[in-house]
């Protein structure tokens, strides 16, 4: 068995050097500074002058260098808006953000939906409003190559008359909206009137019956005839004749009976208020509405 003295002689123990702690700290700081400068300059020491370090410390130093390179990379760097501690998915997203303009343009060119939507919006903005609707006459008529062609204008007029009966004023307005010349339109409308294909008197009577069926009043019928393109003098004449025949009185009573049936069981004041509101919207006179309300709305129950 070997003795302790022989073992120590064969395997001497190397003790740490003693000295001033400040000197050791200064030496360690200087050594780290020298090593950092050597790494930054990319200088590599000869193989025989490199000292052997602890493997654990060497691995830790390599991981620190790898983290530094990742932070300075164009993908995870702060220059591209990446957040600190981002994952691989963040790196992929940042890398995709650096794609060239050509690739992005190619991707957008394949998006047919946005192109179709843009075309639809363009067509929608250029569409002219319908006659009688909101914004009539606000959009200019589209130019036509056959604006002065009487035959083309006549064919367009006959097509409109086949779709629905129209007054001479409404027909002329639609033809002008289609882009035909005003003088040509007047000639075509006059010719159709002489052929009895356009009859304002008959159209006014038909419109009157339609308005009375909707329980409209004198003022409402007159406004509707004017809106439909009838001559104001003709409209006033037809309305005056209907008033003398008592047609608007019958219309007001019919409206009162409808409101009375729908509001049965409600408070009497509520029923009258709803009737007056409906009658005003229909264009009945206030005096006629008071007369109907006094005759029909006398209790909360339904009419007998």
PyMOL commands that set and color helices and strands:
alter all, ss='L'
color gray80, all
select helices_A, chain A and resi 4-10+21-41+55-71+78-80+88-97+101-109+112-125+150-163+168-177+182-194+200-213+218-227+232-244+247-262+268-282+286-296
alter helices_A, ss='H'
color red, helices_A
deselect
rebuild
show_as cartoon
